[in-house]
Amino acid sequence: MKIVCLSDTHGMHDQVEVPDGDLLIHAGDLTNCGELEQVASFNAWLGRLPHAHKVVIAGNHDFCFEDTPQIAEPLVTNADYLIDSSVKVDGVTIYGSPWQPRFCDWAFNLNRGAELRRKWDLISPDTDILVTHGPARGYGGETIGGDDAGCEELLAALHRIRPRLHVFGHIHEGYGLYQNDHTSLLNTSICTIDYEPSNPPLVYDWIQ
């Protein structure tokens, strides 16, 4: 299974060249600031892509999914929208969650420690692919100022669950592939630190 991964398109999805594949994963920040018209445009764009399966979560810019989920979520008809939930694709269990450590005054922010731990405790133990908006501590979360915005509690969950793949974004300057002894970790931020949608989607070949 060829998995195409991206995130942080910020309303500029039409400018992204997306390679063909079997499964497309978008790890949040599909809008600039939660504009419903951008959600509708994003969904139409998803419908034009050839991938047989598509999975989407929200990110910290996607205010409408936190503030008015009853309006925003039904707009996503061309993908499985996950929020603290999972879906199985060709026998592979994918779990998605939008939360991240408090980062300015954005959406889906929680305090470090117990608040985030309660969310990560919900992750299905049989998860093969974990999709979160933010990174785990030490993997693709370093900001241009040198701080690590990654989550310590998420890192502990990764070590406990040991998914084969972790897809995320959030910190644009952390774009790229990381690896530990049990998980491939992909920061798939399409936008750069200057909000230019110039990073290509990352492709992962899943071999059973």
Residue frames as qw, qx, qy, qz and C-alpha x, y, z in Angstrom:
[[0.000, 0.888, 0.460, 0.000, 0.00, 0.00, 0.00],
 [0.412, 0.279, 0.004, 0.868, 1.38, 3.38, -1.05],
 [0.263, -0.791, -0.478, 0.276, 0.56, 6.03, 1.57],
 [0.304, 0.523, 0.091, 0.791, 0.73, 9.71, 0.61],
 [0.439, -0.632, -0.479, 0.422, 1.07, 12.01, 3.63],
 [0.216, 0.443, 0.056, 0.868, 0.64, 15.76, 3.95],
 [0.298, -0.716, -0.534, 0.338, -0.53, 18.45, 6.36],
 [0.225, -0.661, -0.054, 0.714, -0.53, 22.21, 6.90],
 [0.369, 0.399, 0.562, 0.623, -1.88, 23.20, 3.51],
 [0.095, -0.478, -0.290, 0.823, -3.62, 26.23, 5.09],
 [0.450, 0.705, 0.308, -0.453, -6.22, 26.69, 2.38],
 [0.237, 0.702, -0.490, -0.459, -3.66, 26.34, -0.42],
 [0.723, -0.028, 0.691, -0.010, -4.39, 22.69, -1.23],
 [0.711, 0.670, 0.196, -0.086, -4.98, 23.50, -4.91],
 [0.229, 0.868, -0.439, -0.031, -1.31, 24.48, -5.19],
 [0.510, -0.460, 0.726, -0.036, -0.04, 21.09, -4.01],
 [0.626, 0.354, -0.613, -0.327, 1.07, 18.43, -6.48],
 [0.703, -0.302, 0.538, -0.353, -0.09, 15.18, -4.90],
 [0.167, 0.314, -0.895, -0.270, 1.40, 11.87, -6.08],
 [0.782, -0.114, -0.396, -0.468, -0.90, 8.96, -6.75],
 [0.017, 0.267, -0.883, 0.386, -1.27, 6.28, -4.12],
 [0.390, -0.333, -0.847, -0.141, -3.67, 3.98, -2.30],
 [0.415, -0.725, -0.498, 0.232, -4.17, 5.99, 0.90],
 [0.212, 0.589, -0.066, 0.777, -3.97, 9.74, 1.47],
 [0.507, -0.592, -0.498, 0.381, -3.49, 11.10, 5.01],
 [0.115, 0.683, -0.015, 0.721, -3.85, 14.81, 5.87],
 [0.556, -0.298, -0.596, 0.497, -2.66, 15.60, 9.40],
 [0.209, -0.799, -0.449, 0.341, -4.47, 18.90, 9.97],
 [0.081, -0.624, 0.086, 0.772, -4.35, 22.63, 9.31],
 [0.409, 0.406, 0.698, 0.426, -6.34, 22.28, 6.14],
 [0.078, 0.913, 0.337, 0.216, -7.57, 25.88, 6.60],
 [0.310, 0.527, -0.239, 0.755, -5.92, 29.20, 7.36],
 [0.111, -0.161, 0.563, -0.803, -8.09, 30.09, 10.35],
 [0.236, 0.265, 0.876, -0.329, -11.05, 27.73, 10.24],
 [0.389, 0.299, -0.167, -0.855, -12.90, 29.21, 7.28],
 [0.691, 0.215, 0.637, -0.265, -15.85, 26.99, 6.35],
 [0.662, 0.694, -0.081, -0.271, -15.53, 27.88, 2.67],
 [0.163, 0.643, -0.747, -0.051, -11.96, 26.54, 2.76],
 [0.494, -0.103, 0.836, -0.214, -13.23, 23.29, 4.29],
 [0.734, 0.504, 0.343, -0.300, -15.75, 22.96, 1.44],
 [0.472, 0.769, -0.394, -0.176, -13.04, 23.72, -1.13],
 [0.156, -0.502, 0.847, -0.076, -10.69, 21.23, 0.53],
 [0.651, 0.113, 0.707, -0.252, -13.36, 18.54, 0.43],
 [0.707, 0.658, 0.055, -0.253, -14.00, 19.17, -3.27],
 [0.230, 0.734, -0.635, -0.064, -10.25, 18.93, -3.89],
 [0.428, -0.262, 0.850, -0.159, -10.14, 15.61, -2.03],
 [0.749, 0.370, 0.463, -0.296, -12.92, 14.37, -4.28],
 [0.602, 0.743, -0.232, -0.180, -10.79, 15.03, -7.35],
 [0.084, -0.619, 0.781, -0.012, -7.84, 13.00, -6.04],
 [0.719, 0.167, -0.585, -0.336, -7.58, 9.36, -7.17],
 [0.047, 0.277, -0.876, 0.391, -6.64, 7.72, -3.86],
 [0.498, -0.313, -0.760, -0.278, -9.06, 4.96, -2.88],
 [0.555, -0.637, -0.490, 0.216, -8.92, 5.86, 0.82],
 [0.185, 0.586, -0.145, 0.775, -8.48, 9.26, 2.48],
 [0.560, -0.574, -0.510, 0.311, -8.10, 10.15, 6.15],
 [0.125, 0.643, -0.039, 0.754, -8.21, 13.68, 7.61],
 [0.449, -0.574, -0.523, 0.443, -7.81, 15.21, 11.05],
 [0.013, 0.966, 0.123, 0.225, -8.04, 18.84, 12.16],
 [0.622, 0.103, -0.284, 0.723, -5.19, 21.02, 13.37],
 [0.281, -0.496, -0.412, 0.711, -4.70, 24.08, 15.54],
 [0.056, 0.133, -0.233, -0.962, -5.71, 26.48, 12.72],
 [0.276, -0.276, -0.771, -0.503, -8.97, 24.61, 12.07],
 [0.186, -0.040, 0.508, -0.840, -11.11, 26.47, 14.62],
 [0.641, -0.020, -0.210, -0.738, -14.40, 25.51, 12.99],
 [0.686, -0.013, -0.723, -0.077, -13.86, 21.83, 13.81],
 [0.299, -0.117, -0.719, 0.617, -13.56, 22.68, 17.50],
 [0.178, 0.131, 0.279, -0.935, -16.04, 25.57, 17.75],
 [0.685, 0.275, 0.083, -0.670, -18.77, 24.36, 15.38],
 [0.204, -0.221, 0.931, 0.208, -18.11, 20.67, 14.68],
 [0.494, 0.446, 0.707, -0.241, -21.77, 20.10, 13.83],
 [0.473, 0.818, 0.005, -0.326, -21.25, 22.39, 10.81],
 [0.088, 0.733, -0.627, -0.247, -17.63, 21.66, 9.86],
 [0.424, -0.224, 0.877, 0.037, -17.49, 17.88, 10.13],
 [0.668, 0.458, 0.569, -0.141, -20.38, 17.15, 7.71],
 [0.383, 0.836, -0.218, -0.327, -18.54, 19.20, 5.07],
 [0.038, -0.521, 0.835, 0.174, -15.89, 16.46, 4.88],
 [0.872, 0.181, 0.232, -0.392, -17.60, 13.85, 2.74],
 [0.769, 0.546, -0.332, -0.024, -14.65, 12.64, 0.67],
 [0.365, 0.405, -0.735, 0.404, -12.52, 11.30, 3.55],
 [0.665, -0.506, -0.536, 0.122, -12.79, 9.66, 6.93],
 [0.047, -0.729, 0.255, -0.634, -12.59, 12.50, 9.45],
 [0.724, -0.241, -0.585, 0.273, -11.05, 11.25, 12.70],
 [0.149, -0.673, 0.321, -0.650, -11.13, 12.87, 16.11],
 [0.357, -0.361, 0.761, -0.405, -9.94, 10.57, 18.89],
 [0.864, 0.204, 0.321, -0.331, -11.13, 7.67, 16.76],
 [0.302, -0.365, 0.790, 0.389, -9.88, 5.07, 14.33],
 [0.786, 0.446, -0.039, -0.426, -10.64, 3.53, 10.97],
 [0.664, -0.219, 0.672, 0.244, -9.37, 0.33, 9.38],
 [0.545, 0.695, -0.252, -0.395, -8.09, 0.45, 5.79],
 [0.764, 0.396, -0.508, -0.046, -7.10, -2.83, 4.13],
 [0.863, -0.259, -0.389, 0.191, -6.48, -4.38, 7.54],
 [0.447, 0.173, -0.305, 0.823, -4.40, -1.43, 8.79],
 [0.305, -0.789, -0.509, 0.158, -5.70, 0.44, 11.86],
 [0.288, 0.407, -0.006, 0.867, -5.35, 4.24, 11.63],
 [0.333, -0.715, -0.520, 0.329, -6.01, 6.41, 14.70],
 [0.280, 0.522, 0.118, 0.797, -6.37, 10.18, 14.45],
 [0.385, -0.745, -0.427, 0.337, -6.32, 12.98, 17.02],
 [0.318, 0.806, 0.111, 0.487, -5.95, 16.78, 16.63],
 [0.485, -0.871, -0.062, 0.043, -4.64, 17.78, 20.07],
 [0.650, 0.375, -0.277, 0.600, -1.29, 19.37, 20.88],
 [0.450, -0.424, -0.391, 0.682, 0.41, 21.18, 23.78],
 [0.060, 0.912, 0.304, -0.269, -0.85, 24.73, 24.26],
 [0.510, 0.071, 0.347, 0.784, 0.54, 26.85, 21.42],
 [0.090, -0.112, -0.096, -0.985, -0.49, 30.51, 21.58],
 [0.454, 0.209, 0.513, -0.697, -4.32, 30.70, 21.55],
 [0.375, 0.199, -0.682, -0.595, -5.14, 28.25, 18.79],
 [0.844, -0.109, -0.115, -0.512, -7.64, 25.40, 18.47],
 [0.956, -0.047, -0.289, 0.005, -7.30, 21.93, 20.00],
 [0.241, 0.567, -0.566, 0.547, -4.81, 23.16, 22.61],
 [0.800, -0.532, -0.265, -0.081, -4.41, 21.35, 25.93],
 [0.291, -0.831, 0.450, -0.149, -2.06, 21.75, 28.85],
 [0.491, 0.405, -0.763, 0.113, 0.99, 19.53, 29.02],
 [0.161, -0.208, 0.821, -0.506, 0.83, 16.68, 31.48],
 [0.339, 0.206, 0.859, -0.322, -2.43, 15.11, 32.62],
 [0.542, 0.558, 0.158, -0.609, -4.74, 16.82, 30.08],
 [0.489, 0.548, -0.564, -0.378, -2.80, 15.53, 27.09],
 [0.062, -0.229, 0.967, -0.097, -2.08, 12.18, 28.73],
 [0.533, 0.288, 0.640, -0.473, -5.83, 11.54, 28.98],
 [0.633, 0.603, -0.134, -0.467, -6.17, 12.08, 25.23],
 [0.347, 0.519, -0.767, -0.146, -3.25, 9.81, 24.34],
 [0.327, -0.109, 0.886, -0.310, -4.58, 7.13, 26.69],
 [0.701, 0.399, 0.302, -0.508, -7.53, 6.86, 24.28],
 [0.381, 0.554, -0.625, -0.395, -5.30, 5.69, 21.42],
 [0.968, 0.024, -0.023, -0.247, -6.26, 2.19, 20.38],
 [0.549, -0.579, 0.584, 0.150, -3.49, -0.23, 21.43],
 [0.746, 0.187, 0.580, 0.268, -3.67, -1.99, 18.05],
 [0.305, 0.904, -0.016, -0.298, -2.90, 1.23, 16.13],
 [0.809, 0.157, 0.292, 0.485, -0.66, 0.69, 13.11],
 [0.321, 0.424, 0.145, 0.834, -0.65, 4.31, 11.89],
 [0.239, -0.688, -0.456, 0.512, -1.01, 7.19, 14.33],
 [0.247, 0.565, 0.276, 0.737, -2.06, 10.56, 12.90],
 [0.302, -0.734, -0.383, 0.472, -1.77, 13.60, 15.17],
 [0.298, 0.934, 0.076, 0.179, -1.46, 17.24, 14.33],
 [0.143, -0.894, 0.409, -0.117, 1.52, 17.88, 16.56],
 [0.633, 0.399, -0.644, 0.158, 4.81, 16.01, 16.98],
 [0.837, -0.478, -0.213, 0.159, 6.14, 13.95, 19.82],
 [0.313, -0.895, 0.283, 0.144, 8.98, 15.44, 21.81],
 [0.485, -0.494, 0.622, 0.367, 12.29, 15.15, 19.96],
 [0.459, 0.194, 0.762, 0.413, 10.89, 14.42, 16.50],
 [0.188, 0.455, 0.536, 0.685, 10.21, 17.30, 14.14],
 [0.245, -0.844, -0.478, 0.002, 8.98, 19.78, 16.72],
 [0.480, -0.383, -0.059, 0.787, 11.90, 22.19, 16.95],
 [0.233, 0.922, 0.297, -0.085, 10.87, 25.75, 16.13],
 [0.533, 0.676, -0.062, 0.506, 12.95, 28.38, 14.39],
 [0.246, -0.834, 0.267, -0.415, 13.63, 29.82, 17.84],
 [0.299, 0.398, -0.822, 0.276, 15.17, 26.55, 19.02],
 [0.531, -0.167, 0.570, -0.604, 12.31, 25.40, 21.25],
 [0.130, -0.045, -0.965, -0.225, 10.87, 21.89, 21.00],
 [0.538, -0.076, 0.051, -0.838, 7.08, 22.15, 20.70],
 [0.572, -0.001, -0.792, -0.212, 6.74, 18.38, 20.75],
 [0.703, -0.479, 0.051, -0.523, 4.68, 16.58, 23.38],
 [0.047, -0.426, 0.865, -0.262, 6.36, 14.45, 26.06],
 [0.635, 0.053, 0.617, -0.462, 3.15, 12.56, 26.78],
 [0.799, 0.501, -0.096, -0.319, 2.75, 11.72, 23.10],
 [0.332, 0.585, -0.738, 0.051, 6.30, 10.39, 23.05],
 [0.341, -0.217, 0.832, -0.379, 5.45, 8.11, 25.96],
 [0.775, 0.303, 0.331, -0.446, 2.37, 6.90, 24.08],
 [0.637, 0.606, -0.432, -0.202, 4.47, 6.14, 21.00],
 [0.098, 0.454, -0.864, 0.193, 6.84, 4.03, 23.08],
 [0.519, -0.007, 0.714, -0.469, 3.89, 2.21, 24.63],
 [0.761, 0.445, 0.265, -0.390, 1.87, 1.57, 21.45],
 [0.398, -0.352, 0.689, 0.493, 4.76, 1.29, 18.98],
 [0.677, 0.645, 0.243, -0.260, 2.88, 2.13, 15.76],
 [0.749, 0.136, 0.360, 0.539, 4.79, 1.50, 12.58],
 [0.284, 0.427, 0.261, 0.818, 4.04, 5.00, 11.26],
 [0.143, -0.704, -0.433, 0.545, 3.34, 8.37, 12.91],
 [0.293, 0.505, 0.390, 0.712, 2.10, 11.15, 10.61],
 [0.236, -0.781, -0.370, 0.445, 1.94, 14.75, 11.86],
 [0.387, 0.649, 0.158, 0.636, 2.74, 18.37, 11.01],
 [0.394, -0.861, -0.292, 0.135, 2.16, 21.61, 12.94],
 [0.368, -0.756, 0.258, 0.477, 5.78, 22.82, 13.15],
 [0.689, 0.716, -0.010, -0.108, 6.54, 23.79, 9.56],
 [0.172, 0.805, -0.567, 0.024, 10.29, 24.02, 10.00],
 [0.533, -0.351, 0.759, -0.128, 10.41, 20.42, 11.27],
 [0.826, 0.415, -0.086, -0.371, 9.35, 18.96, 7.89],
 [0.335, 0.537, -0.772, -0.059, 10.95, 15.62, 7.08],
 [0.890, -0.110, -0.422, -0.131, 11.37, 11.97, 8.00],
 [0.240, -0.605, 0.645, -0.401, 12.52, 10.79, 11.44],
 [0.815, 0.009, -0.565, -0.124, 13.04, 7.27, 12.76],
 [0.420, -0.564, 0.623, -0.342, 13.38, 5.47, 16.05],
 [0.087, -0.262, 0.959, 0.064, 13.72, 1.76, 16.65],
 [0.275, 0.328, 0.897, -0.115, 10.03, 0.98, 16.10],
 [0.300, 0.798, 0.467, -0.233, 8.34, 3.92, 14.30],
 [0.371, 0.261, 0.321, 0.832, 8.83, 6.02, 11.18],
 [0.057, -0.738, -0.421, 0.524, 7.80, 9.59, 12.05],
 [0.366, 0.392, 0.449, 0.715, 6.82, 11.98, 9.23],
 [0.022, 0.633, 0.237, -0.737, 6.45, 15.72, 9.68],
 [0.416, 0.402, 0.684, 0.443, 4.44, 16.37, 6.55],
 [0.044, 0.776, 0.221, -0.589, 4.02, 20.16, 6.69],
 [0.579, 0.576, 0.407, 0.409, 3.48, 21.36, 3.12],
 [0.063, 0.964, 0.023, 0.256, 3.89, 25.02, 4.09],
 [0.596, 0.230, -0.368, 0.675, 7.29, 26.37, 5.03],
 [0.323, -0.452, -0.446, 0.701, 7.93, 28.73, 7.93],
 [0.045, 0.224, -0.139, -0.964, 7.00, 31.53, 5.49],
 [0.565, 0.421, 0.548, -0.451, 3.68, 29.82, 4.64],
 [0.409, 0.498, -0.542, -0.539, 4.82, 28.93, 1.15],
 [0.897, 0.007, 0.350, -0.271, 3.21, 25.58, 0.11],
 [0.466, 0.696, -0.521, -0.162, 6.42, 24.27, -1.41],
 [0.288, -0.362, 0.879, -0.118, 7.27, 21.11, 0.57],
 [0.557, 0.067, -0.670, -0.487, 6.18, 17.98, -1.33],
 [0.863, -0.309, 0.083, -0.391, 3.96, 15.33, 0.28],
 [0.135, -0.491, 0.858, -0.063, 5.88, 12.44, 1.82],
 [0.835, 0.105, -0.368, -0.395, 5.26, 8.91, 0.57],
 [0.393, -0.404, 0.789, -0.246, 5.50, 5.78, 2.70],
 [0.633, 0.156, -0.668, -0.358, 5.39, 2.29, 1.19],
 [0.651, -0.318, 0.506, -0.467, 3.52, -0.01, 3.57],
 [0.529, 0.256, -0.790, -0.178, 4.62, -3.61, 3.18],
 [0.826, -0.385, 0.016, -0.411, 2.59, -6.19, 5.07]]
